[in-house]
Amino acid sequence: MTSFYHGSYIRYLIGGLGLQLRRYTKAVRRLYTGAKPRSALEQQAKVEALIARRDWTGLEASTDERAIMADRARDPELMQKAGQAFERLGNFARAAELRLSARRLRKGKGANEWTGEDLGSDTLLIDLVEDDPRSLGRVIRHARLAGAAAACAQSATIRVELRLVSLVQRTFPNATVVPAQQNVVGDRFATFENLAWVFGRDAERLAADFVPLRADPELVDTFRKRYRSLTDLPLVGLSWGSKSHSKDVPDFPEWARFIAQTAATFVSLQYGQIKPALRRLRNGNDARLIFDDSVDQMVDMDRFAAQVAALDAVVTISNTAAHLAGALGVPTVFLIDDNFQTAWPVTGDRTPWYPKGIVIRKQGRPWSLVLDEAGRRLSSILTTLSDAPRGR
């Protein structure tokens, strides 16, 4: 696995061992305290076996069993997991239903909850604030739906993390966008779950109604001219590592080979202290991988969005860069591991959330073969772009 921790395998190993210890302790506690019924533990073991075999038909049947079990036990956590599984399996309607039910079990169903009706003169609060502010994937994925929701009310307010305010406001100028720290009320309210239930139950409609987020056009032009002055090759964003030990990602030698074999100039979209990683990926050719230290996605997401929008394409693992590139409508190759934890589909090479993206799953292969496929798909994207310029 690629080391996120400044290129140090020792630090990465120590962190991974700590994660495994926490998982083991949690499992033992559940067994001996009765925190989870044996039937649920057996069901989880069955699910893991089906995932390992990539038996998606069997997994859908098993997920349906889990959903029924969750409903009977009124278990929002199990209901949420079943909803996540259904989305990956392509059953968006069932996924949206379960996620909304899970939220109502946790928070209660408010009398002023919006369920898709025209609100007339009533005001609507669209709350897109994630519990963990470091995790923006779900926020970015659902932000495109906020405009359609806002159109159902005479006045709408959207709450997001501070670093997303400018980007969301520019995209939906008819709404008022405020930072998460600001307390706002509305006659009705909507959350991620409400938006998905109203607008995200049909994959074809979700793809057809795609509304890209809008980066600052002047900043986009500035980045584009700056990078264009350095190269005549296509500009491709690259994000390679994660600080999450639950992710399986290509290692540095595999990424370095991919960079060397690809006729493009890469632009780092990786967050954190990455200079040691850059040395390993550049392999002595600094011009092949641009690192722009004027961009920090952890501080200024609007500037990061402009950087991404200035590129011809993006190749990335599953992370914030992936969701942002997809949401901006930039042609993107998503590299997805075989873990069953995120919203990426398990079949097909497309996701309705990001219609211009291509999903490449590992499917038990060595990462070197996955990156070979990514190179071929990227080449096809760049050829298409050169035949039909993006208007820059």
C-alpha positions, 0 to 999 in steps of 0.5 A: 500500500502507498504510504501517505505518511511522508513516504515512511513505511514504518509510520504507515505500518504502525498506524495500520497495526493500531487500526487492526488492534482497534478492530480486533478489540471491537469484535471481541467486545461485541462477542462477549457483551452481546452488543450484536446478536449472533444472527447479525454476526453470522450475517456479516460473515456471510456478506464478507464472503459474498464480497470476497467472491464478488457474488453481487446477485447473492449479495443483493439477496443478503442485503435485502435480508439485512434490511428486513432485519434492520427494520424489525430491530429498528437498527439505524446503523444496520439500515444505513449499511444496507442502504450503502450496499444497495447503492453500490449494487445499483438499486438507488431507490432502495438505497435512498429509502433505507438511508432516509429511514435510518436518519429518521430513526436516529433523529426522528421525523420532524413535522417540517421535513421536506419530501419534494413538494412545491413549497410556494412562499415557504423557506427551505433550509438545505443542510449539507454539513457532514458530521466529520468536516474532514469527509467531504465526499458525500457533501460534494456528491449531493451538492449538485442536487441542492439547486433542484431543491432550492427551485421548489421554494421561493427562498432557500438557504444552503448550509455547507462547510466554510471552505465550500461556500464560494463554490456552492454559491457560484453554482446556485446563485439563486440560493443563499449559501452560509457556513456551517457555523451559522445557525439558520432556520427555515419553514422546511428543511432537507438533508442529504437523505431527503435530496437523495430520496427526492432526486436520486432514486433513479440512476438514469434520471440522476445522470441525465439531470447532472449539474456540474459545480462551477469553479471560478472562471478567472482562477481556472483561466489563471491556472490553465495559462500557468500550467500551459506555459510549462508544457505542450502535453495534456494536463492530467490531475493525479491523486495517489494516496490516502491516510486511511488504512482501510483503502488499498491503493497502488504503491509508488513504483506502480504510480511512477511507472504509470507516469513515465509511460503516459504522454501527459504532464501530471499535476498533483492533487494530493493533500498533505505533506507530500514532498518526499512522495513527489521525489519518488514519483518524479523519479528524477524528471520533475517536469512530469509532475507539477506541484503547485504549493499555492493550492491547499484543499484543506484551507481553500476548496474554491481555489482547489476546484479552479485548479482541477477545472483547469485540467484536461482530465484526472486520474485518482483513487477514491477521495475528495479529489475524485468527488470534486473532479467528478462534480465539476464535470472534468473527465476523470478515471476513478481507481476503486479497490475491492473493499466494499465501503464507498458509493462507487458501483460494483458493476459497469464503468460509470456512476450516475453521480459523475457522468463524465467519469470512468470507474475502474475497479481492481477486481482482484488484479495487481495494481500494475494491470489496473493502471495499465487499463487506466492508461488506455482509458485516459488515452482515449479520453485525451484523444476525444478531447483533442478532436473536440476541444473543451472551449479553452 
